[in-house]
Amino acid sequence: MRKKGKLIGEVTERRYMPPWLPEHGYGQFAGERWLSMDEIGLIKQWLAEGAVEGKAADLPPMPKWPEGWELGQPI
């Protein structure tokens, strides 16, 4: 992440990322992917502090995928 830190800061501040096509302020949409100014500030702070990786213990559990073929064995 440190290598891409400057780019991450630029694209989030310009609101290029996360991608969201509807113009903000013209209605509300389910599942909006719009960063608040506070969230952008947190990203800037994280970058200014060296983009330190968080603790592995704080990560959510990995997804558990079913074994085998979900739609049946291919022919």
The first five atom37 places (N, CA, C, CB, O) and aatype in JSON, in Angstrom:
{
  "aatype": [12, 1, 11, 11, 7, 11, 10, 9, 7, 6, 19, 16, 6, 1, 1, 18, 12, 14, 14, 17, 10, 14, 6, 8, 7, 18, 7, 5, 13, 0, 7, 6, 1, 17, 10, 15, 12, 3, 6, 9, 7, 10, 9, 11, 5, 17, 10, 0, 6, 7, 0, 19, 6, 7, 11, 0, 0, 3, 10, 14, 14, 12, 14, 11, 17, 14, 6, 7, 17, 6, 10, 7, 5, 14, 9],
  "atom_mask": [
    [1, 1, 1, 1, 1],
    [1, 1, 1, 1, 1],
    [1, 1, 1, 1, 1],
    [1, 1, 1, 1, 1],
    [1, 1, 1, 0, 1],
    [1, 1, 1, 1, 1],
    [1, 1, 1, 1, 1],
    [1, 1, 1, 1, 1],
    [1, 1, 1, 0, 1],
    [1, 1, 1, 1, 1],
    [1, 1, 1, 1, 1],
    [1, 1, 1, 1, 1],
    [1, 1, 1, 1, 1],
    [1, 1, 1, 1, 1],
    [1, 1, 1, 1, 1],
    [1, 1, 1, 1, 1],
    [1, 1, 1, 1, 1],
    [1, 1, 1, 1, 1],
    [1, 1, 1, 1, 1],
    [1, 1, 1, 1, 1],
    [1, 1, 1, 1, 1],
    [1, 1, 1, 1, 1],
    [1, 1, 1, 1, 1],
    [1, 1, 1, 1, 1],
    [1, 1, 1, 0, 1],
    [1, 1, 1, 1, 1],
    [1, 1, 1, 0, 1],
    [1, 1, 1, 1, 1],
    [1, 1, 1, 1, 1],
    [1, 1, 1, 1, 1],
    [1, 1, 1, 0, 1],
    [1, 1, 1, 1, 1],
    [1, 1, 1, 1, 1],
    [1, 1, 1, 1, 1],
    [1, 1, 1, 1, 1],
    [1, 1, 1, 1, 1],
    [1, 1, 1, 1, 1],
    [1, 1, 1, 1, 1],
    [1, 1, 1, 1, 1],
    [1, 1, 1, 1, 1],
    [1, 1, 1, 0, 1],
    [1, 1, 1, 1, 1],
    [1, 1, 1, 1, 1],
    [1, 1, 1, 1, 1],
    [1, 1, 1, 1, 1],
    [1, 1, 1, 1, 1],
    [1, 1, 1, 1, 1],
    [1, 1, 1, 1, 1],
    [1, 1, 1, 1, 1],
    [1, 1, 1, 0, 1],
    [1, 1, 1, 1, 1],
    [1, 1, 1, 1, 1],
    [1, 1, 1, 1, 1],
    [1, 1, 1, 0, 1],
    [1, 1, 1, 1, 1],
    [1, 1, 1, 1, 1],
    [1, 1, 1, 1, 1],
    [1, 1, 1, 1, 1],
    [1, 1, 1, 1, 1],
    [1, 1, 1, 1, 1],
    [1, 1, 1, 1, 1],
    [1, 1, 1, 1, 1],
    [1, 1, 1, 1, 1],
    [1, 1, 1, 1, 1],
    [1, 1, 1, 1, 1],
    [1, 1, 1, 1, 1],
    [1, 1, 1, 1, 1],
    [1, 1, 1, 0, 1],
    [1, 1, 1, 1, 1],
    [1, 1, 1, 1, 1],
    [1, 1, 1, 1, 1],
    [1, 1, 1, 0, 1],
    [1, 1, 1, 1, 1],
    [1, 1, 1, 1, 1],
    [1, 1, 1, 1, 1]
  ],
  "atom_positions": [
    [[0.82, -1.2, 0.0], [0.0, 0.0, 0.0], [0.86, 1.26, 0.0], [-0.93, 0.0, 1.2], [0.46, 2.28, -0.57]],
    [[2.01, 1.2, 0.62], [2.83, 2.4, 0.69], [3.25, 2.87, -0.69], [4.06, 2.14, 1.55], [3.35, 4.07, -0.94]],
    [[3.5, 1.92, -1.6], [3.9, 2.3, -2.96], [2.8, 3.06, -3.68], [4.29, 1.05, -3.77], [3.08, 3.94, -4.5]],
    [[1.56, 2.74, -3.39], [0.41, 3.36, -4.05], [-0.25, 4.43, -3.2], [-0.6, 2.3, -4.41], [-1.31, 4.94, -3.56]],
    [[0.36, 4.78, -2.07], [-0.25, 5.72, -1.13], [-0.63, 7.05, -1.74], [0.0, 0.0, 0.0], [-1.74, 7.54, -1.54]],
    [[0.29, 7.65, -2.5], [0.01, 8.94, -3.11], [-1.17, 8.84, -4.06], [1.25, 9.47, -3.85], [-2.05, 9.71, -4.07]],
    [[-1.19, 7.78, -4.86], [-2.29, 7.57, -5.82], [-3.62, 7.36, -5.08], [-2.0, 6.35, -6.72], [-4.64, 7.91, -5.49]],
    [[-3.6, 6.59, -4.0], [-4.82, 6.36, -3.21], [-5.36, 7.68, -2.69], [-4.54, 5.39, -2.04], [-6.56, 7.94, -2.77]],
    [[-4.47, 8.51, -2.16], [-4.88, 9.82, -1.65], [-5.49, 10.7, -2.73], [0.0, 0.0, 0.0], [-6.51, 11.36, -2.5]],
    [[-4.87, 10.71, -3.91], [-5.36, 11.55, -5.01], [-6.73, 11.11, -5.52], [-4.36, 11.54, -6.15], [-7.63, 11.93, -5.7]],
    [[-6.89, 9.81, -5.76], [-8.15, 9.34, -6.37], [-9.32, 9.38, -5.4], [-7.98, 7.94, -6.89], [-10.46, 9.55, -5.83]],
    [[-9.05, 9.24, -4.1], [-10.16, 9.36, -3.16], [-10.52, 10.82, -2.94], [-9.8, 8.7, -1.82], [-11.7, 11.14, -2.8]],
    [[-9.54, 11.7, -2.9], [-9.83, 13.12, -2.71], [-10.58, 13.71, -3.91], [-8.54, 13.9, -2.46], [-11.46, 14.56, -3.74]],
    [[-10.22, 13.27, -5.11], [-10.93, 13.74, -6.32], [-12.24, 13.02, -6.53], [-10.04, 13.56, -7.55], [-12.99, 13.32, -7.46]],
    [[-12.53, 12.05, -5.66], [-13.76, 11.25, -5.71], [-13.86, 10.39, -6.98], [-14.98, 12.16, -5.63], [-14.95, 10.05, -7.44]],
    [[-12.7, 10.06, -7.51], [-12.64, 9.13, -8.63], [-12.84, 7.7, -8.12], [-11.29, 9.26, -9.39], [-13.36, 6.84, -8.83]],
    [[-12.42, 7.46, -6.89], [-12.59, 6.16, -6.25], [-13.28, 6.38, -4.92], [-11.22, 5.44, -6.05], [-13.05, 7.43, -4.32]],
    [[-14.09, 5.51, -4.42], [-14.56, 4.35, -5.16], [-15.49, 4.78, -6.29], [-15.28, 3.37, -4.22], [-16.17, 5.8, -6.18]],
    [[-15.51, 4.01, -7.37], [-16.31, 4.43, -8.53], [-17.79, 4.51, -8.2], [-16.1, 3.47, -9.69], [-18.37, 3.59, -7.62]],
    [[-18.4, 5.61, -8.58], [-19.83, 5.81, -8.35], [-20.3, 6.84, -9.36], [-20.12, 6.28, -6.88], [-19.96, 8.01, -9.23]],
    [[-21.07, 6.43, -10.35], [-21.44, 7.31, -11.45], [-22.49, 8.37, -11.13], [-21.93, 6.49, -12.56], [-22.35, 9.49, -11.62]],
    [[-23.51, 8.09, -10.34], [-24.51, 9.13, -10.1], [-23.9, 10.35, -9.4], [-25.66, 8.57, -9.26], [-23.08, 10.22, -8.5]],
    [[-24.33, 11.53, -9.82], [-23.87, 12.78, -9.22], [-24.41, 12.88, -7.8], [-24.3, 14.01, -10.07], [-25.61, 12.7, -7.57]],
    [[-23.54, 13.17, -6.85], [-23.93, 13.26, -5.45], [-24.88, 14.45, -5.26], [-22.68, 13.41, -4.53], [-24.65, 15.53, -5.8]],
    [[-25.94, 14.24, -4.48], [-26.87, 15.31, -4.17], [-28.15, 15.28, -5.0], [0.0, 0.0, 0.0], [-29.02, 16.12, -4.8]],
    [[-28.27, 14.34, -5.92], [-29.47, 14.24, -6.76], [-30.21, 12.96, -6.47], [-29.11, 14.31, -8.26], [-30.39, 12.12, -7.35]],
    [[-30.65, 12.81, -5.23], [-31.38, 11.6, -4.83], [-30.48, 10.68, -4.02], [0.0, 0.0, 0.0], [-29.27, 10.87, -3.94]],
    [[-31.11, 9.69, -3.44], [-30.38, 8.7, -2.65], [-30.56, 7.34, -3.3], [-30.87, 8.68, -1.18], [-31.62, 7.03, -3.84]],
    [[-29.52, 6.55, -3.25], [-29.52, 5.24, -3.87], [-29.14, 4.18, -2.85], [-28.56, 5.21, -5.07], [-28.32, 4.43, -1.97]],
    [[-29.74, 3.01, -2.97], [-29.37, 1.89, -2.11], [-27.95, 1.48, -2.46], [-30.36, 0.69, -2.27], [-27.6, 1.36, -3.64]],
    [[-27.13, 1.25, -1.45], [-25.77, 0.78, -1.68], [-24.83, 1.85, -2.22], [0.0, 0.0, 0.0], [-23.86, 1.52, -2.91]],
    [[-25.09, 3.11, -1.91], [-24.21, 4.18, -2.38], [-22.77, 3.92, -1.98], [-24.66, 5.53, -1.83], [-22.49, 3.49, -0.86]],
    [[-21.85, 4.17, -2.9], [-20.43, 4.02, -2.61], [-19.81, 5.42, -2.63], [-19.73, 3.07, -3.64], [-19.0, 5.73, -3.5]],
    [[-20.18, 6.23, -1.68], [-19.74, 7.61, -1.6], [-18.99, 7.78, -0.29], [-20.93, 8.6, -1.71], [-19.52, 7.45, 0.77]],
    [[-17.77, 8.31, -0.35], [-16.99, 8.53, 0.87], [-17.36, 9.89, 1.45], [-15.48, 8.45, 0.58], [-17.45, 10.88, 0.73]],
    [[-17.55, 9.92, 2.76], [-17.8, 11.19, 3.44], [-16.47, 11.94, 3.57], [-18.46, 10.96, 4.84], [-15.41, 11.37, 3.37]],
    [[-16.55, 13.21, 3.91], [-15.33, 13.99, 4.13], [-14.53, 13.42, 5.3], [-15.67, 15.48, 4.39], [-13.3, 13.45, 5.29]],
    [[-15.23, 12.89, 6.31], [-14.55, 12.26, 7.44], [-13.78, 11.01, 6.99], [-15.56, 11.89, 8.55], [-12.65, 10.79, 7.42]],
    [[-14.39, 10.21, 6.13], [-13.72, 9.01, 5.63], [-12.5, 9.36, 4.79], [-14.7, 8.16, 4.81], [-11.46, 8.71, 4.89]],
    [[-12.63, 10.38, 3.95], [-11.49, 10.84, 3.15], [-10.4, 11.35, 4.08], [-11.92, 11.94, 2.15], [-9.21, 11.12, 3.84]],
    [[-10.79, 12.06, 5.14], [-9.82, 12.54, 6.14], [-9.08, 11.39, 6.82], [0.0, 0.0, 0.0], [-7.88, 11.49, 7.07]],
    [[-9.8, 10.3, 7.11], [-9.15, 9.14, 7.73], [-8.13, 8.52, 6.79], [-10.2, 8.09, 8.12], [-7.05, 8.1, 7.22]],
    [[-8.46, 8.46, 5.5], [-7.51, 7.92, 4.52], [-6.27, 8.81, 4.45], [-8.18, 7.8, 3.13], [-5.15, 8.31, 4.42]],
    [[-6.47, 10.13, 4.42], [-5.34, 11.07, 4.39], [-4.48, 10.9, 5.64], [-5.84, 12.52, 4.28], [-3.25, 10.9, 5.55]],
    [[-5.11, 10.77, 6.8], [-4.38, 10.6, 8.05], [-3.58, 9.3, 8.02], [-5.34, 10.6, 9.25], [-2.41, 9.28, 8.42]],
    [[-4.19, 8.24, 7.56], [-3.52, 6.94, 7.46], [-2.29, 7.05, 6.56], [-4.5, 5.86, 6.92], [-1.24, 6.5, 6.88]],
    [[-2.43, 7.75, 5.44], [-1.31, 7.92, 4.53], [-0.21, 8.78, 5.17], [-1.77, 8.56, 3.22], [0.97, 8.46, 5.04]],
    [[-0.6, 9.85, 5.85], [0.37, 10.73, 6.5], [1.15, 10.0, 7.59], [-0.33, 11.95, 7.09], [2.31, 10.34, 7.86]],
    [[0.53, 9.02, 8.21], [1.18, 8.25, 9.27], [1.97, 7.07, 8.73], [0.15, 7.75, 10.25], [2.45, 6.24, 9.5]],
    [[2.12, 6.98, 7.41], [2.94, 5.93, 6.81], [2.19, 4.73, 6.29], [0.0, 0.0, 0.0], [2.82, 3.73, 5.96]],
    [[0.88, 4.79, 6.21], [0.06, 3.69, 5.68], [0.38, 2.36, 6.36], [0.27, 3.56, 4.15], [0.59, 1.34, 5.7]],
    [[0.43, 2.39, 7.68], [0.76, 1.2, 8.46], [-0.36, 0.18, 8.38], [1.03, 1.57, 9.94], [-1.54, 0.51, 8.5]],
    [[0.02, -1.07, 8.16], [-0.97, -2.15, 8.09], [-1.54, -2.41, 9.48], [-0.34, -3.45, 7.52], [-0.82, -2.35, 10.48]],
    [[-2.82, -2.69, 9.53], [-3.48, -2.97, 10.81], [-3.11, -4.34, 11.35], [0.0, 0.0, 0.0], [-2.36, -5.09, 10.73]],
    [[-3.65, -4.66, 12.51], [-3.38, -5.93, 13.16], [-4.17, -7.05, 12.49], [-3.73, -5.87, 14.67], [-5.35, -6.89, 12.18]],
    [[-3.51, -8.16, 12.26], [-4.18, -9.31, 11.63], [-5.35, -9.81, 12.48], [-3.17, -10.45, 11.41], [-6.32, -10.34, 11.94]],
    [[-5.25, -9.64, 13.8], [-6.32, -10.1, 14.7], [-7.61, -9.3, 14.49], [-5.87, -9.99, 16.16], [-8.69, -9.78, 14.86]],
    [[-7.52, -8.11, 13.93], [-8.7, -7.26, 13.71], [-9.42, -7.56, 12.39], [-8.29, -5.81, 13.75], [-10.49, -7.01, 12.14]],
    [[-8.85, -8.42, 11.56], [-9.46, -8.74, 10.27], [-10.71, -9.59, 10.47], [-8.46, -9.48, 9.37], [-10.79, -10.37, 11.42]],
    [[-11.69, -9.45, 9.58], [-12.86, -10.34, 9.66], [-12.43, -11.76, 9.26], [-14.02, -9.84, 8.74], [-11.41, -11.93, 8.59]],
    [[-13.2, -12.77, 9.65], [-12.83, -14.14, 9.28], [-12.9, -14.33, 7.77], [-13.75, -15.15, 9.99], [-13.71, -13.71, 7.08]],
    [[-12.05, -15.21, 7.27], [-12.05, -15.52, 5.84], [-13.35, -16.25, 5.49], [-10.81, -16.38, 5.46], [-13.87, -17.01, 6.3]],
    [[-13.87, -16.02, 4.28], [-15.1, -16.73, 3.89], [-14.84, -18.23, 3.77], [-15.65, -16.17, 2.56], [-13.73, -18.66, 3.43]],
    [[-15.86, -18.99, 4.05], [-15.77, -20.44, 3.91], [-16.51, -20.84, 2.64], [-16.35, -21.19, 5.18], [-17.71, -20.61, 2.51]],
    [[-15.79, -21.44, 1.71], [-16.37, -21.83, 0.44], [-16.74, -23.29, 0.47], [-15.39, -21.54, -0.71], [-16.03, -24.1, 1.07]],
    [[-17.86, -23.66, -0.18], [-18.26, -25.08, -0.18], [-17.27, -25.92, -0.99], [-19.69, -25.23, -0.77], [-16.63, -25.44, -1.92]],
    [[-17.17, -27.17, -0.62], [-16.32, -28.12, -1.34], [-17.03, -28.57, -2.61], [-15.95, -29.33, -0.45], [-18.25, -28.62, -2.65]],
    [[-16.28, -28.91, -3.61], [-16.85, -29.49, -4.83], [-17.49, -28.46, -5.74], [0.0, 0.0, 0.0], [-17.26, -27.25, -5.62]],
    [[-18.3, -28.96, -6.66], [-18.94, -28.14, -7.68], [-20.31, -27.71, -7.18], [-19.06, -28.92, -9.02], [-21.13, -28.54, -6.79]],
    [[-20.56, -26.39, -7.2], [-21.86, -25.89, -6.72], [-22.98, -26.2, -7.7], [-21.78, -24.39, -6.49], [-24.12, -26.41, -7.28]],
    [[-22.69, -26.24, -8.99], [-23.73, -26.48, -10.0], [-23.67, -27.89, -10.57], [-23.59, -25.48, -11.13], [-24.29, -28.17, -11.59]],
    [[-22.94, -28.78, -9.91], [-22.84, -30.15, -10.39], [-21.55, -30.34, -11.17], [0.0, 0.0, 0.0], [-20.98, -29.4, -11.71]],
    [[-21.11, -31.58, -11.22], [-19.88, -31.94, -11.93], [-20.02, -31.66, -13.43], [-19.54, -33.42, -11.7], [-21.01, -32.07, -14.04]],
    [[-19.05, -30.96, -14.04], [-19.14, -30.72, -15.49], [-19.06, -32.02, -16.27], [-18.03, -29.76, -15.94], [-18.41, -32.98, -15.85]],
    [[-19.71, -32.02, -17.4], [-19.74, -33.26, -18.23], [-18.6, -33.23, -19.21], [-21.09, -33.41, -18.99], [-18.45, -34.17, -20.0]]
  ]
}
